[in-house]
Amino acid sequence: MKEAYEKSLQIIKLMNIKNEKEYNQLQKDYLILNAESLKYIAQTRKFKNIICLAKVM
């Protein structure tokens, strides 16, 4: 599960995802976690916080 989480964060960083809608469109093409799973693992309710985590990573 941790590998999928890290892969999802890397894709957010590489593709310069700006919001949850863009991320959900990519989810269909790549084998990455859905937005709700990312929020649960990161223990946050806002997708912007996940984007910040991806940029730091």
PyMOL Python script that loads the backbone (N, CA, C, O; Angstrom):
from pymol import cmd

cmd.read_pdbstr("""\
ATOM      1  N   MET A   1       0.831  -1.187   0.000  1.00  0.00           N
ATOM      2  CA  MET A   1       0.000   0.000   0.000  1.00  0.00           C
ATOM      3  C   MET A   1       0.876   1.252   0.000  1.00  0.00           C
ATOM      4  O   MET A   1       0.543   2.253  -0.634  1.00  0.00           O
ATOM      5  N   LYS A   2       1.989   1.185   0.711  1.00  0.00           N
ATOM      6  CA  LYS A   2       2.879   2.336   0.767  1.00  0.00           C
ATOM      7  C   LYS A   2       3.478   2.626  -0.611  1.00  0.00           C
ATOM      8  O   LYS A   2       3.678   3.785  -0.974  1.00  0.00           O
ATOM      9  N   GLU A   3       3.761   1.573  -1.372  1.00  0.00           N
ATOM     10  CA  GLU A   3       4.316   1.772  -2.713  1.00  0.00           C
ATOM     11  C   GLU A   3       3.313   2.470  -3.620  1.00  0.00           C
ATOM     12  O   GLU A   3       3.687   3.349  -4.397  1.00  0.00           O
ATOM     13  N   ALA A   4       2.051   2.088  -3.529  1.00  0.00           N
ATOM     14  CA  ALA A   4       1.009   2.715  -4.341  1.00  0.00           C
ATOM     15  C   ALA A   4       0.833   4.176  -3.940  1.00  0.00           C
ATOM     16  O   ALA A   4       0.612   5.033  -4.796  1.00  0.00           O
ATOM     17  N   TYR A   5       0.931   4.462  -2.651  1.00  0.00           N
ATOM     18  CA  TYR A   5       0.825   5.836  -2.147  1.00  0.00           C
ATOM     19  C   TYR A   5       1.974   6.689  -2.703  1.00  0.00           C
ATOM     20  O   TYR A   5       1.750   7.801  -3.182  1.00  0.00           O
ATOM     21  N   GLU A   6       3.189   6.167  -2.637  1.00  0.00           N
ATOM     22  CA  GLU A   6       4.346   6.905  -3.129  1.00  0.00           C
ATOM     23  C   GLU A   6       4.272   7.103  -4.642  1.00  0.00           C
ATOM     24  O   GLU A   6       4.633   8.164  -5.150  1.00  0.00           O
ATOM     25  N   LYS A   7       3.804   6.085  -5.359  1.00  0.00           N
ATOM     26  CA  LYS A   7       3.660   6.182  -6.810  1.00  0.00           C
ATOM     27  C   LYS A   7       2.638   7.265  -7.164  1.00  0.00           C
ATOM     28  O   LYS A   7       2.844   8.032  -8.105  1.00  0.00           O
ATOM     29  N   SER A   8       1.559   7.324  -6.424  1.00  0.00           N
ATOM     30  CA  SER A   8       0.526   8.329  -6.663  1.00  0.00           C
ATOM     31  C   SER A   8       1.074   9.733  -6.431  1.00  0.00           C
ATOM     32  O   SER A   8       0.796  10.646  -7.209  1.00  0.00           O
ATOM     33  N   LEU A   9       1.847   9.908  -5.370  1.00  0.00           N
ATOM     34  CA  LEU A   9       2.451  11.214  -5.093  1.00  0.00           C
ATOM     35  C   LEU A   9       3.447  11.604  -6.176  1.00  0.00           C
ATOM     36  O   LEU A   9       3.525  12.772  -6.559  1.00  0.00           O
ATOM     37  N   GLN A  10       4.205  10.636  -6.670  1.00  0.00           N
ATOM     38  CA  GLN A  10       5.163  10.924  -7.727  1.00  0.00           C
ATOM     39  C   GLN A  10       4.459  11.371  -9.005  1.00  0.00           C
ATOM     40  O   GLN A  10       4.926  12.282  -9.689  1.00  0.00           O
ATOM     41  N   ILE A  11       3.342  10.734  -9.326  1.00  0.00           N
ATOM     42  CA  ILE A  11       2.601  11.109 -10.522  1.00  0.00           C
ATOM     43  C   ILE A  11       2.031  12.512 -10.369  1.00  0.00           C
ATOM     44  O   ILE A  11       2.031  13.291 -11.322  1.00  0.00           O
ATOM     45  N   ILE A  12       1.545  12.838  -9.176  1.00  0.00           N
ATOM     46  CA  ILE A  12       1.038  14.194  -8.930  1.00  0.00           C
ATOM     47  C   ILE A  12       2.149  15.210  -9.170  1.00  0.00           C
ATOM     48  O   ILE A  12       1.925  16.261  -9.771  1.00  0.00           O
ATOM     49  N   LYS A  13       3.337  14.888  -8.697  1.00  0.00           N
ATOM     50  CA  LYS A  13       4.465  15.809  -8.842  1.00  0.00           C
ATOM     51  C   LYS A  13       4.922  15.908 -10.301  1.00  0.00           C
ATOM     52  O   LYS A  13       5.125  17.011 -10.809  1.00  0.00           O
ATOM     53  N   LEU A  14       5.082  14.779 -10.971  1.00  0.00           N
ATOM     54  CA  LEU A  14       5.597  14.777 -12.339  1.00  0.00           C
ATOM     55  C   LEU A  14       4.631  15.397 -13.343  1.00  0.00           C
ATOM     56  O   LEU A  14       5.051  16.102 -14.260  1.00  0.00           O
ATOM     57  N   MET A  15       3.357  15.138 -13.172  1.00  0.00           N
ATOM     58  CA  MET A  15       2.365  15.633 -14.128  1.00  0.00           C
ATOM     59  C   MET A  15       1.814  16.998 -13.737  1.00  0.00           C
ATOM     60  O   MET A  15       0.958  17.553 -14.426  1.00  0.00           O
ATOM     61  N   ASN A  16       2.311  17.534 -12.626  1.00  0.00           N
ATOM     62  CA  ASN A  16       1.919  18.864 -12.155  1.00  0.00           C
ATOM     63  C   ASN A  16       0.399  18.982 -12.010  1.00  0.00           C
ATOM     64  O   ASN A  16      -0.228  19.885 -12.564  1.00  0.00           O
ATOM     65  N   ILE A  17      -0.169  18.048 -11.253  1.00  0.00           N
ATOM     66  CA  ILE A  17      -1.606  18.020 -11.017  1.00  0.00           C
ATOM     67  C   ILE A  17      -1.982  19.200 -10.113  1.00  0.00           C
ATOM     68  O   ILE A  17      -1.324  19.453  -9.104  1.00  0.00           O
ATOM     69  N   LYS A  18      -3.031  19.908 -10.484  1.00  0.00           N
ATOM     70  CA  LYS A  18      -3.432  21.098  -9.738  1.00  0.00           C
ATOM     71  C   LYS A  18      -4.682  20.894  -8.893  1.00  0.00           C
ATOM     72  O   LYS A  18      -4.903  21.637  -7.936  1.00  0.00           O
ATOM     73  N   ASN A  19      -5.512  19.893  -9.230  1.00  0.00           N
ATOM     74  CA  ASN A  19      -6.731  19.681  -8.452  1.00  0.00           C
ATOM     75  C   ASN A  19      -7.170  18.216  -8.529  1.00  0.00           C
ATOM     76  O   ASN A  19      -6.604  17.409  -9.266  1.00  0.00           O
ATOM     77  N   GLU A  20      -8.180  17.914  -7.755  1.00  0.00           N
ATOM     78  CA  GLU A  20      -8.653  16.532  -7.640  1.00  0.00           C
ATOM     79  C   GLU A  20      -9.290  16.039  -8.942  1.00  0.00           C
ATOM     80  O   GLU A  20      -9.210  14.851  -9.256  1.00  0.00           O
ATOM     81  N   LYS A  21      -9.908  16.924  -9.688  1.00  0.00           N
ATOM     82  CA  LYS A  21     -10.541  16.539 -10.950  1.00  0.00           C
ATOM     83  C   LYS A  21      -9.502  16.032 -11.951  1.00  0.00           C
ATOM     84  O   LYS A  21      -9.722  15.012 -12.603  1.00  0.00           O
ATOM     85  N   GLU A  22      -8.385  16.725 -12.079  1.00  0.00           N
ATOM     86  CA  GLU A  22      -7.306  16.288 -12.969  1.00  0.00           C
ATOM     87  C   GLU A  22      -6.760  14.934 -12.524  1.00  0.00           C
ATOM     88  O   GLU A  22      -6.480  14.067 -13.352  1.00  0.00           O
ATOM     89  N   TYR A  23      -6.613  14.761 -11.218  1.00  0.00           N
ATOM     90  CA  TYR A  23      -6.090  13.511 -10.682  1.00  0.00           C
ATOM     91  C   TYR A  23      -7.028  12.350 -11.003  1.00  0.00           C
ATOM     92  O   TYR A  23      -6.574  11.269 -11.377  1.00  0.00           O
ATOM     93  N   ASN A  24      -8.328  12.570 -10.859  1.00  0.00           N
ATOM     94  CA  ASN A  24      -9.299  11.514 -11.128  1.00  0.00           C
ATOM     95  C   ASN A  24      -9.298  11.105 -12.594  1.00  0.00           C
ATOM     96  O   ASN A  24      -9.563   9.944 -12.904  1.00  0.00           O
ATOM     97  N   GLN A  25      -9.007  12.024 -13.495  1.00  0.00           N
ATOM     98  CA  GLN A  25      -8.904  11.676 -14.907  1.00  0.00           C
ATOM     99  C   GLN A  25      -7.699  10.782 -15.163  1.00  0.00           C
ATOM    100  O   GLN A  25      -7.767   9.874 -15.992  1.00  0.00           O
ATOM    101  N   LEU A  26      -6.607  11.024 -14.469  1.00  0.00           N
ATOM    102  CA  LEU A  26      -5.409  10.192 -14.619  1.00  0.00           C
ATOM    103  C   LEU A  26      -5.582   8.817 -13.994  1.00  0.00           C
ATOM    104  O   LEU A  26      -4.969   7.842 -14.428  1.00  0.00           O
ATOM    105  N   GLN A  27      -6.401   8.753 -12.995  1.00  0.00           N
ATOM    106  CA  GLN A  27      -6.595   7.502 -12.266  1.00  0.00           C
ATOM    107  C   GLN A  27      -7.084   6.395 -13.191  1.00  0.00           C
ATOM    108  O   GLN A  27      -6.749   5.228 -12.990  1.00  0.00           O
ATOM    109  N   LYS A  28      -7.859   6.744 -14.184  1.00  0.00           N
ATOM    110  CA  LYS A  28      -8.381   5.757 -15.117  1.00  0.00           C
ATOM    111  C   LYS A  28      -7.289   5.165 -15.988  1.00  0.00           C
ATOM    112  O   LYS A  28      -7.370   3.999 -16.376  1.00  0.00           O
ATOM    113  N   ASP A  29      -6.262   5.955 -16.304  1.00  0.00           N
ATOM    114  CA  ASP A  29      -5.200   5.511 -17.202  1.00  0.00           C
ATOM    115  C   ASP A  29      -4.045   4.814 -16.487  1.00  0.00           C
ATOM    116  O   ASP A  29      -3.426   3.908 -17.044  1.00  0.00           O
ATOM    117  N   TYR A  30      -3.757   5.226 -15.275  1.00  0.00           N
ATOM    118  CA  TYR A  30      -2.632   4.683 -14.521  1.00  0.00           C
ATOM    119  C   TYR A  30      -3.140   3.864 -13.339  1.00  0.00           C
ATOM    120  O   TYR A  30      -4.254   4.079 -12.861  1.00  0.00           O
ATOM    121  N   LEU A  31      -2.348   2.957 -12.885  1.00  0.00           N
ATOM    122  CA  LEU A  31      -2.719   2.162 -11.718  1.00  0.00           C
ATOM    123  C   LEU A  31      -2.281   2.893 -10.454  1.00  0.00           C
ATOM    124  O   LEU A  31      -1.238   2.599  -9.869  1.00  0.00           O
ATOM    125  N   ILE A  32      -3.103   3.848 -10.054  1.00  0.00           N
ATOM    126  CA  ILE A  32      -2.815   4.646  -8.865  1.00  0.00           C
ATOM    127  C   ILE A  32      -4.026   4.633  -7.948  1.00  0.00           C
ATOM    128  O   ILE A  32      -5.123   4.253  -8.356  1.00  0.00           O
ATOM    129  N   LEU A  33      -3.821   5.047  -6.724  1.00  0.00           N
ATOM    130  CA  LEU A  33      -4.899   5.084  -5.745  1.00  0.00           C
ATOM    131  C   LEU A  33      -5.922   6.152  -6.108  1.00  0.00           C
ATOM    132  O   LEU A  33      -5.590   7.153  -6.742  1.00  0.00           O
ATOM    133  N   ASN A  34      -7.150   5.933  -5.707  1.00  0.00           N
ATOM    134  CA  ASN A  34      -8.148   6.977  -5.943  1.00  0.00           C
ATOM    135  C   ASN A  34      -7.939   8.100  -4.925  1.00  0.00           C
ATOM    136  O   ASN A  34      -7.200   7.945  -3.953  1.00  0.00           O
ATOM    137  N   ALA A  35      -8.590   9.210  -5.160  1.00  0.00           N
ATOM    138  CA  ALA A  35      -8.391  10.408  -4.340  1.00  0.00           C
ATOM    139  C   ALA A  35      -8.807  10.176  -2.891  1.00  0.00           C
ATOM    140  O   ALA A  35      -8.156  10.673  -1.972  1.00  0.00           O
ATOM    141  N   GLU A  36      -9.874   9.435  -2.684  1.00  0.00           N
ATOM    142  CA  GLU A  36     -10.340   9.178  -1.320  1.00  0.00           C
ATOM    143  C   GLU A  36      -9.331   8.337  -0.536  1.00  0.00           C
ATOM    144  O   GLU A  36      -9.128   8.566   0.656  1.00  0.00           O
ATOM    145  N   SER A  37      -8.705   7.374  -1.194  1.00  0.00           N
ATOM    146  CA  SER A  37      -7.687   6.562  -0.529  1.00  0.00           C
ATOM    147  C   SER A  37      -6.472   7.409  -0.160  1.00  0.00           C
ATOM    148  O   SER A  37      -5.905   7.256   0.922  1.00  0.00           O
ATOM    149  N   LEU A  38      -6.083   8.294  -1.058  1.00  0.00           N
ATOM    150  CA  LEU A  38      -4.964   9.192  -0.757  1.00  0.00           C
ATOM    151  C   LEU A  38      -5.267  10.067   0.447  1.00  0.00           C
ATOM    152  O   LEU A  38      -4.412  10.265   1.310  1.00  0.00           O
ATOM    153  N   LYS A  39      -6.482  10.587   0.505  1.00  0.00           N
ATOM    154  CA  LYS A  39      -6.876  11.426   1.628  1.00  0.00           C
ATOM    155  C   LYS A  39      -6.838  10.634   2.935  1.00  0.00           C
ATOM    156  O   LYS A  39      -6.424  11.152   3.971  1.00  0.00           O
ATOM    157  N   TYR A  40      -7.270   9.384   2.877  1.00  0.00           N
ATOM    158  CA  TYR A  40      -7.285   8.558   4.085  1.00  0.00           C
ATOM    159  C   TYR A  40      -5.866   8.254   4.558  1.00  0.00           C
ATOM    160  O   TYR A  40      -5.575   8.364   5.749  1.00  0.00           O
ATOM    161  N   ILE A  41      -4.995   7.880   3.651  1.00  0.00           N
ATOM    162  CA  ILE A  41      -3.621   7.541   4.024  1.00  0.00           C
ATOM    163  C   ILE A  41      -2.885   8.777   4.540  1.00  0.00           C
ATOM    164  O   ILE A  41      -2.130   8.693   5.509  1.00  0.00           O
ATOM    165  N   ALA A  42      -3.102   9.916   3.897  1.00  0.00           N
ATOM    166  CA  ALA A  42      -2.437  11.148   4.313  1.00  0.00           C
ATOM    167  C   ALA A  42      -3.111  11.780   5.525  1.00  0.00           C
ATOM    168  O   ALA A  42      -2.599  12.751   6.083  1.00  0.00           O
ATOM    169  N   GLN A  43      -4.238  11.246   5.931  1.00  0.00           N
ATOM    170  CA  GLN A  43      -4.999  11.731   7.074  1.00  0.00           C
ATOM    171  C   GLN A  43      -5.346  13.211   6.936  1.00  0.00           C
ATOM    172  O   GLN A  43      -5.101  14.017   7.834  1.00  0.00           O
ATOM    173  N   THR A  44      -5.920  13.537   5.792  1.00  0.00           N
ATOM    174  CA  THR A  44      -6.361  14.900   5.514  1.00  0.00           C
ATOM    175  C   THR A  44      -7.659  14.856   4.732  1.00  0.00           C
ATOM    176  O   THR A  44      -7.984  13.842   4.115  1.00  0.00           O
ATOM    177  N   ARG A  45      -8.391  15.940   4.756  1.00  0.00           N
ATOM    178  CA  ARG A  45      -9.640  16.016   4.006  1.00  0.00           C
ATOM    179  C   ARG A  45      -9.486  16.823   2.729  1.00  0.00           C
ATOM    180  O   ARG A  45     -10.345  16.767   1.849  1.00  0.00           O
ATOM    181  N   LYS A  46      -8.407  17.566   2.623  1.00  0.00           N
ATOM    182  CA  LYS A  46      -8.216  18.455   1.481  1.00  0.00           C
ATOM    183  C   LYS A  46      -7.176  17.883   0.520  1.00  0.00           C
ATOM    184  O   LYS A  46      -6.101  17.445   0.930  1.00  0.00           O
ATOM    185  N   PHE A  47      -7.522  17.897  -0.762  1.00  0.00           N
ATOM    186  CA  PHE A  47      -6.607  17.394  -1.775  1.00  0.00           C
ATOM    187  C   PHE A  47      -5.408  18.328  -1.938  1.00  0.00           C
ATOM    188  O   PHE A  47      -4.332  17.887  -2.340  1.00  0.00           O
ATOM    189  N   LYS A  48      -5.585  19.606  -1.633  1.00  0.00           N
ATOM    190  CA  LYS A  48      -4.467  20.560  -1.718  1.00  0.00           C
ATOM    191  C   LYS A  48      -3.320  20.159  -0.802  1.00  0.00           C
ATOM    192  O   LYS A  48      -2.155  20.360  -1.147  1.00  0.00           O
ATOM    193  N   ASN A  49      -3.630  19.600   0.352  1.00  0.00           N
ATOM    194  CA  ASN A  49      -2.583  19.141   1.270  1.00  0.00           C
ATOM    195  C   ASN A  49      -1.795  17.983   0.661  1.00  0.00           C
ATOM    196  O   ASN A  49      -0.590  17.867   0.884  1.00  0.00           O
ATOM    197  N   ILE A  50      -2.458  17.145  -0.092  1.00  0.00           N
ATOM    198  CA  ILE A  50      -1.786  16.026  -0.747  1.00  0.00           C
ATOM    199  C   ILE A  50      -0.870  16.560  -1.842  1.00  0.00           C
ATOM    200  O   ILE A  50       0.235  16.050  -2.028  1.00  0.00           O
ATOM    201  N   ILE A  51      -1.309  17.558  -2.551  1.00  0.00           N
ATOM    202  CA  ILE A  51      -0.465  18.172  -3.581  1.00  0.00           C
ATOM    203  C   ILE A  51       0.791  18.765  -2.945  1.00  0.00           C
ATOM    204  O   ILE A  51       1.883  18.637  -3.499  1.00  0.00           O
ATOM    205  N   CYS A  52       0.650  19.399  -1.812  1.00  0.00           N
ATOM    206  CA  CYS A  52       1.807  19.950  -1.081  1.00  0.00           C
ATOM    207  C   CYS A  52       2.761  18.833  -0.655  1.00  0.00           C
ATOM    208  O   CYS A  52       3.979  18.988  -0.752  1.00  0.00           O
ATOM    209  N   LEU A  53       2.223  17.724  -0.189  1.00  0.00           N
ATOM    210  CA  LEU A  53       3.057  16.576   0.184  1.00  0.00           C
ATOM    211  C   LEU A  53       3.828  16.041  -1.017  1.00  0.00           C
ATOM    212  O   LEU A  53       4.996  15.671  -0.900  1.00  0.00           O
ATOM    213  N   ALA A  54       3.172  16.002  -2.161  1.00  0.00           N
ATOM    214  CA  ALA A  54       3.827  15.497  -3.373  1.00  0.00           C
ATOM    215  C   ALA A  54       4.965  16.406  -3.789  1.00  0.00           C
ATOM    216  O   ALA A  54       6.009  15.917  -4.221  1.00  0.00           O
ATOM    217  N   LYS A  55       4.796  17.714  -3.672  1.00  0.00           N
ATOM    218  CA  LYS A  55       5.846  18.652  -4.072  1.00  0.00           C
ATOM    219  C   LYS A  55       7.056  18.555  -3.161  1.00  0.00           C
ATOM    220  O   LYS A  55       8.190  18.734  -3.607  1.00  0.00           O
ATOM    221  N   VAL A  56       6.822  18.271  -1.885  1.00  0.00           N
ATOM    222  CA  VAL A  56       7.923  18.141  -0.934  1.00  0.00           C
ATOM    223  C   VAL A  56       8.691  16.844  -1.163  1.00  0.00           C
ATOM    224  O   VAL A  56       9.901  16.784  -0.944  1.00  0.00           O
ATOM    225  N   MET A  57       8.006  15.842  -1.588  1.00  0.00           N
ATOM    226  CA  MET A  57       8.597  14.508  -1.771  1.00  0.00           C
ATOM    227  C   MET A  57       9.649  14.480  -2.809  1.00  0.00           C
ATOM    228  O   MET A  57      10.232  13.428  -3.069  1.00  0.00           O
TER     229      MET A  57
END
""", "prot")
cmd.dss("prot")
cmd.show_as("cartoon", "prot")
cmd.util.cbc("prot")
cmd.orient("prot")
